[in-house]
Amino acid sequence: MVKTIEHYISQLLYTHDCVIVMGFGGFVGSNTTSKLNRKTGLLSPPNKSILFNTQLVENDGLLINHIAQSEEISQEKAKEELLKFVEISKTNLTKYKSLRIKNIGLFTLNSDNKIIFNQDININYNLNSFGFQGSVHNRIERENEIIEESLKIIRKKSNFSTKRLMKAAAILIPLIGISLISITQQQEINNIYKQIANLNPFTANNTKHIKVDVETKAIEETPELKTDITKVIPEREKVVLKQTHYIIAGAFGVEANAIKLKNKLNRWSYNSKIISNKKIMRVSYDNFSTKEQALSSLMKIRKENPAAWILSI
C-alpha cells in the first residue's frame, strides 16, 4: 500500500463524524466552538473532540471503500489490509499495554483490561479551524476607561456638593446683602451723631441746623435701604440651574474616534453630539431637558449598551 491505514482513518475524521475500524472500534467526532479561558487569556479555535467506542466494530463500508479508491485496489484487498492492521494493533496493545496511532491518539489498557483513549491534541479535525491557532489575549485596560470611571466618581461627589452650595447660597446671599446694608446705615447714623457732638449746644442756629440735618438724613437714608434690599433679594431668583441631560455612549481621548462613534449613532437615528471637556470627548446618544425623560430613554438604551450613563450639565 502507498499510504498506511492510520493515514486513511485520519483523512476520514476531517469530513465524517464517525469512522469505524472493523473488528477494533469506532471513532466518534463532536465539533466544539472556540473558547476563551478568562483566567489564562488563552483563546482556543473551534475543535473536534474525538471519542473511541469499542462497541462499534461492525463494518459500515466507509473505511474500506476509501482505502480501495485511494489505493486503486479491490475492496477485498482493502479489507484484507485493514484486518492485518487491526490484528497488529490488538497484539501490540495487549503486549505493551499501550498503542499510539499517529495523528489520532493513544490507547492504553487499565487494570480491568478496558481500553482508555486519549486524543492527540496536536491535530484539529474541525475544518472551521483552518488557519487558526490558539493564542493568548491579555485584557487591555484603556486609559480613557480609567479616566472616565474616575470622572464618574468625582461627578457624583461634585453634584452632591454643588446642590447643597446652591441651596445655601440662595439663603445666604440675601442675608449678607441685608447685613451689609445695615452696617452701612449704622455707619451713616454714627457719623450724624459725631456731627451733633462736635456742634456748640449754646448756639440756637446750630441746634436748629442739627435737627434739619438729622431729619433730612433720615429721610434720605430710608429710600436707599429699600432700594438696596430690592437689588439683593432678586438674587434668589437667579440661583436656578437649567441642566441638559445627555445619555453618554462612550468617552475618548482621540477626537477621530469620538467623531466616528457620533456619525455611527446619527446613522442609527440618534441625535448624537460630542461634549468636550479638555482632553475627554464624550459622545451622547441624545439629550433631554428633564432628568425623567433622560432616565426613561436610558432604560431602553441599556438593553443594547449596559455601560450607557447620564451626564447632566
C-alpha positions as CSV (number, residue, x, y, z in Angstrom):
1,M,0.0,0.0,0.0
2,V,1.1,3.5,-0.8
3,K,-0.3,5.0,2.4
4,T,-0.9,3.5,5.8
5,I,-4.3,2.6,7.4
6,E,-3.7,5.3,10.0
7,H,-3.4,7.9,7.2
8,Y,-6.8,7.0,5.7
9,I,-8.5,6.9,9.2
10,S,-7.1,10.4,9.8
11,Q,-8.4,11.7,6.4
12,L,-11.9,10.5,7.1
13,L,-12.1,12.1,10.5
14,Y,-11.9,15.6,8.8
15,T,-15.1,15.0,6.9
16,H,-17.0,12.4,8.9
17,D,-18.3,12.3,12.5
18,C,-18.0,8.5,12.7
19,V,-15.2,6.3,11.3
20,I,-15.5,2.6,12.2
21,V,-12.4,0.3,12.1
22,M,-13.9,-3.2,11.6
23,G,-13.2,-5.5,14.5
24,F,-11.4,-2.8,16.5
25,G,-13.8,0.1,17.3
26,G,-15.3,3.3,16.1
27,F,-14.0,6.9,16.3
28,V,-16.8,9.4,17.0
29,G,-16.3,13.1,16.5
30,S,-18.1,16.1,18.0
31,N,-17.5,19.7,16.9
32,T,-16.9,22.3,19.6
33,T,-16.9,26.1,19.3
34,S,-14.0,28.4,20.1
35,K,-13.4,29.1,23.8
36,L,-11.7,31.8,25.8
37,N,-10.2,31.0,29.2
38,R,-10.7,34.3,31.1
39,K,-8.2,33.3,33.8
40,T,-5.3,32.4,31.5
41,G,-6.4,34.5,28.5
42,L,-6.0,31.5,26.1
43,L,-8.3,31.7,23.1
44,S,-8.8,28.2,21.5
45,P,-10.1,27.8,17.9
46,P,-13.1,25.6,17.0
47,N,-12.2,21.9,17.6
48,K,-13.5,18.4,17.1
49,S,-13.5,16.2,20.1
50,I,-12.7,12.5,19.2
51,L,-14.1,9.6,21.4
52,F,-13.4,5.9,20.9
53,N,-16.2,3.4,21.2
54,T,-15.2,-0.3,21.5
55,Q,-18.8,-1.4,20.7
56,L,-18.7,0.0,17.1
57,V,-17.0,-3.0,15.4
58,E,-19.4,-3.8,12.5
59,N,-18.1,-2.8,9.1
60,D,-20.1,0.0,7.5
61,G,-18.0,0.1,4.3
62,L,-16.8,3.7,4.7
63,L,-13.2,3.0,5.5
64,I,-12.8,0.0,3.2
65,N,-14.3,2.0,0.2
66,H,-12.0,4.9,0.9
67,I,-8.9,2.7,1.0
68,A,-9.9,0.8,-2.2
69,Q,-10.5,4.1,-4.1
70,S,-7.3,5.8,-2.8
71,E,-5.1,2.8,-3.4
72,E,-6.9,1.8,-6.6
73,I,-7.3,-1.8,-5.3
74,S,-10.3,-4.0,-4.9
75,Q,-12.5,-3.9,-1.8
76,E,-11.4,-7.5,-0.9
77,K,-7.8,-6.4,-0.9
78,A,-8.6,-3.3,1.1
79,K,-10.5,-5.4,3.7
80,E,-7.6,-7.8,3.9
81,E,-5.1,-4.9,4.6
82,L,-7.4,-3.4,7.2
83,L,-7.7,-6.7,9.1
84,K,-3.9,-7.0,9.2
85,F,-3.7,-3.6,10.7
86,V,-6.4,-4.5,13.4
87,E,-4.6,-7.7,14.3
88,I,-1.2,-6.0,14.7
89,S,-2.8,-3.2,16.8
90,K,-4.6,-5.5,19.2
91,T,-1.4,-7.6,19.7
92,N,0.7,-4.5,20.5
93,L,-1.9,-3.2,22.8
94,T,-2.1,-6.4,24.7
95,K,1.6,-6.9,24.9
96,Y,2.7,-3.3,25.7
97,K,-0.5,-2.1,27.4
98,S,-0.4,0.9,25.1
99,L,-0.8,1.7,21.4
100,R,-0.3,5.0,19.6
101,I,-2.0,5.6,16.3
102,K,-0.3,8.5,14.5
103,N,-2.3,11.8,14.4
104,I,-5.3,10.1,16.2
105,G,-4.3,9.3,19.8
106,L,-3.0,7.0,22.5
107,F,-4.7,3.8,23.6
108,T,-3.9,2.2,27.0
109,L,-5.2,-0.7,29.0
110,N,-6.3,-0.2,32.6
111,S,-6.2,-2.8,35.4
112,D,-9.6,-4.2,34.1
113,N,-8.2,-4.6,30.6
114,K,-10.5,-1.8,29.3
115,I,-9.3,0.5,26.6
116,I,-8.7,4.1,27.6
117,F,-8.3,6.5,24.6
118,N,-6.7,10.0,24.7
119,Q,-7.0,12.1,21.6
120,D,-3.9,13.7,20.0
121,I,-4.4,17.4,20.8
122,N,-1.9,18.5,18.2
123,I,-4.3,17.6,15.4
124,N,-7.6,19.6,14.9
125,Y,-10.1,17.8,12.8
126,N,-12.6,20.7,12.7
127,L,-12.4,22.2,9.2
128,N,-13.7,25.6,10.5
129,S,-10.5,26.0,12.4
130,F,-8.3,26.0,9.3
131,G,-5.7,28.7,9.6
132,F,-6.5,29.4,13.3
133,Q,-4.1,28.8,16.2
134,G,-4.5,29.1,19.9
135,S,-3.4,32.4,21.2
136,V,-3.1,34.3,24.5
137,H,-5.0,37.6,24.8
138,N,-4.3,39.8,27.8
139,R,-7.1,42.1,28.9
140,I,-6.4,45.7,28.0
141,E,-7.4,48.5,30.4
142,R,-7.8,51.6,28.3
143,E,-6.6,54.9,29.8
144,N,-9.9,56.5,28.7
145,E,-11.9,53.9,30.6
146,I,-9.9,54.6,33.8
147,I,-10.3,58.3,33.4
148,E,-14.0,58.0,32.8
149,E,-14.6,55.9,35.9
150,S,-12.7,58.5,37.9
151,L,-14.8,61.3,36.5
152,K,-18.0,59.4,37.3
153,I,-16.9,59.3,41.0
154,I,-15.9,62.9,41.0
155,R,-19.1,64.0,39.2
156,K,-21.3,62.2,41.8
157,K,-19.5,64.0,44.6
158,S,-19.5,67.3,42.8
159,N,-23.2,67.1,42.1
160,F,-24.0,66.5,45.7
161,S,-21.8,69.4,47.0
162,T,-23.0,71.8,44.2
163,K,-26.6,71.3,45.1
164,R,-26.0,71.9,48.7
165,L,-23.9,75.0,47.9
166,M,-26.6,76.4,45.7
167,K,-29.3,76.0,48.4
168,A,-27.0,77.6,50.9
169,A,-26.2,80.5,48.5
170,A,-29.9,81.1,47.9
171,I,-30.3,81.8,51.6
172,L,-27.0,83.4,52.5
173,I,-26.6,85.9,49.7
174,P,-29.8,87.9,50.6
175,L,-28.8,87.8,54.3
176,I,-25.3,89.0,53.6
177,G,-26.7,91.8,51.4
178,I,-29.1,92.9,54.2
179,S,-26.3,92.8,56.7
180,L,-24.1,95.0,54.6
181,I,-26.9,97.5,54.2
182,S,-27.4,97.5,58.0
183,I,-23.7,98.1,58.6
184,T,-23.7,101.0,56.1
185,Q,-26.7,102.6,57.6
186,Q,-25.2,102.2,61.1
187,Q,-22.1,104.0,60.0
188,E,-24.1,106.8,58.5
189,I,-26.0,107.3,61.7
190,N,-22.8,107.2,63.8
191,N,-21.4,110.0,61.6
192,I,-24.5,112.1,62.3
193,Y,-24.1,111.6,66.0
194,K,-20.5,112.7,65.7
195,Q,-21.5,115.9,63.9
196,I,-24.1,116.6,66.7
197,A,-21.4,116.0,69.4
198,N,-19.0,118.5,67.7
199,L,-21.5,121.3,67.4
200,N,-21.9,124.1,70.1
201,P,-25.0,123.4,72.1
202,F,-25.3,127.1,73.1
203,T,-25.9,128.3,69.6
204,A,-29.5,128.2,68.7
205,N,-28.9,128.4,65.0
206,N,-26.6,125.4,65.1
207,T,-29.1,123.4,67.1
208,K,-31.8,124.1,64.6
209,H,-29.5,123.2,61.8
210,I,-28.7,119.9,63.5
211,K,-32.4,119.0,63.6
212,V,-32.8,119.7,60.0
213,D,-29.8,117.6,59.1
214,V,-30.9,114.7,61.2
215,E,-34.4,114.7,59.7
216,T,-33.1,115.2,56.2
217,K,-30.5,112.4,56.6
218,A,-33.1,110.0,58.0
219,I,-35.4,110.8,55.1
220,E,-32.6,110.3,52.6
221,E,-31.4,107.1,54.1
222,T,-34.8,105.3,54.2
223,P,-35.3,105.1,50.4
224,E,-31.7,103.8,50.0
225,L,-32.4,100.9,52.4
226,K,-35.4,99.9,50.3
227,T,-33.6,100.3,47.1
228,D,-30.6,98.2,48.2
229,I,-32.8,95.4,49.5
230,T,-34.7,95.1,46.2
231,K,-31.4,94.8,44.4
232,V,-30.2,92.0,46.6
233,I,-33.3,89.9,47.2
234,P,-33.9,89.0,43.5
235,E,-30.6,87.2,43.6
236,R,-32.6,84.2,45.0
237,E,-34.4,84.1,41.7
238,K,-31.1,83.9,39.7
239,V,-30.0,80.7,41.5
240,V,-32.0,78.5,39.2
241,L,-29.9,76.0,37.1
242,K,-31.2,74.7,33.9
243,Q,-29.4,71.5,33.0
244,T,-29.2,69.4,29.9
245,H,-29.1,65.7,30.5
246,Y,-27.1,63.7,28.0
247,I,-27.1,59.9,27.6
248,I,-23.4,59.0,27.1
249,A,-22.4,56.2,24.8
250,G,-18.6,56.4,25.3
251,A,-15.7,58.7,26.1
252,F,-12.5,59.2,24.1
253,G,-9.2,60.9,24.2
254,V,-8.8,60.9,20.4
255,E,-11.2,63.2,18.5
256,A,-11.3,61.0,15.4
257,N,-12.7,58.1,17.5
258,A,-15.4,60.3,19.0
259,I,-16.4,61.6,15.6
260,K,-16.6,58.1,14.3
261,L,-19.0,57.0,17.0
262,K,-21.1,60.1,16.7
263,N,-21.6,59.6,12.9
264,K,-22.5,55.9,13.6
265,L,-25.1,56.8,16.2
266,N,-26.6,59.5,13.9
267,R,-27.0,56.9,11.2
268,W,-28.9,54.9,13.7
269,S,-31.4,57.8,14.0
270,Y,-30.0,59.2,17.3
271,N,-29.4,62.9,17.9
272,S,-25.7,62.3,18.8
273,K,-23.4,65.1,20.0
274,I,-19.8,65.4,21.2
275,I,-19.4,67.0,24.6
276,S,-15.8,68.1,25.1
277,N,-14.1,68.7,28.4
278,K,-10.5,69.5,27.9
279,K,-8.9,66.1,26.9
280,I,-12.0,64.0,27.3
281,M,-14.6,63.9,24.5
282,R,-17.9,62.2,25.4
283,V,-20.3,61.0,22.7
284,S,-24.0,61.1,23.5
285,Y,-27.0,59.2,22.1
286,D,-29.4,62.0,22.7
287,N,-30.0,64.9,25.2
288,F,-33.1,65.9,27.2
289,S,-34.3,68.9,29.2
290,T,-35.6,66.9,32.1
291,K,-34.0,64.1,34.2
292,E,-37.1,62.0,33.9
293,Q,-37.0,61.9,30.1
294,A,-33.3,61.0,30.2
295,L,-33.9,58.1,32.6
296,S,-36.8,56.8,30.5
297,S,-34.6,56.7,27.4
298,L,-31.6,55.3,29.3
299,M,-33.7,52.2,30.3
300,K,-34.2,51.4,26.6
301,I,-30.7,52.2,25.5
302,R,-29.1,50.0,28.3
303,K,-30.7,46.9,26.6
304,E,-28.2,47.4,23.9
305,N,-25.4,49.2,25.8
306,P,-25.4,48.3,29.6
307,A,-22.5,50.8,30.1
308,A,-24.5,53.9,29.0
309,W,-24.9,56.6,31.6
310,I,-26.4,60.1,32.1
311,L,-24.3,63.3,32.1
312,S,-26.1,66.4,33.5
313,I,-24.6,69.8,32.5
